[in-house]
Amino acid sequence: MHTKNSVSTHTLKPMNRETATLLATRLLGSYPSLNLHDPETFMTELVVAFLKYPQWVGEQAVVDAKRASPIYVPSVPLVEKSCEDAIVQTREAFTYAQQWEQQSRLQLQERHEIDQAATEESAEHRAAVVARIRRDMATAGMPFEADRKRHHGETEDTVKTKLGLNDEKWAAIPNAPTNWKQVGKVSE
């Protein structure tokens, strides 16, 4: 959805001389009595001021300048200030959008480089990474299934002793086998 202040509804492309002249004429025509020292120079300076901005900024500046100076013709600096006030948020939004686009391109490039490097890793390197992860997990008390098989020689009593559990505590463990042989991993 586009709003009045939406970046997508505005352009920063400056207006052409014809549009600037029409806006200057419109501004001057809004005042019933003109008492200008040099009307031709004033009109030229006003057009030059408008030429720096997009049409939508000039249109807003005409409204704002007339509001700021309802009785007397506004000065060129007042019109320029009105133009700057009208465009400042849009410029900031465009700058932010450009920075965001640049950052996105950099992130995509970094991701591409990471993916490229990952496909170039050797099988030995990947095996070493897996071995390190397995060791780290086993050290943290989370061995892989294959690593747990070496503990299958333990009996229910050795596990209770190792963990310091009595029969009552052992029975309170959820899903604890009542008979260690039921696990199917220990044969006597």
Secondary structure, DSSP 8 states (H G I E B T S, - for coil): ---TT-GGG-------HHHHHHHHHHHHHTSSS---S-HHHHHHHHHHHHTTS-HHHHHHHHHHHHHHSSSS---HHHHHHHHHHHHHHHHHHHHHHHHHHHHHHHHHHHHHHHHHHHHT--HHHHHHHHHHHHHHHHHTT---HHHHGGGTT--HHHHHHHHT--HHHHHHSTT--SSGGGGSS---
